[in-house]
Amino acid sequence: YYLARRGARVTLFERGAVGAQASGVNFGGLRTNGRAEPELPLSLRAFSQWRKIETLVGESCETEITGHIE
């Protein structure tokens, strides 16, 4: 995404249809609770990006940010 925004030609390789594998069917969570400490900076960065995904790409990407209880 960021490379393409900077004008680079980007190719996404997918096993099947684009968006049908890991690039679009991810059950990952945007959580910080229970993460290993080395993962926290990446998790916080991802969370900040997902909060503004609609502004970034023009679509909601069906993202719903809610609370997390363990």
Buried (B, 14 or more C-beta within 10 A) or exposed (E): EEEEEEEEEEEEEEEEEEEEEEEEEEEEEBEEEEEEEEEEEEBEEBEEEBEEBEEBEEEEEEEEEEEEEE
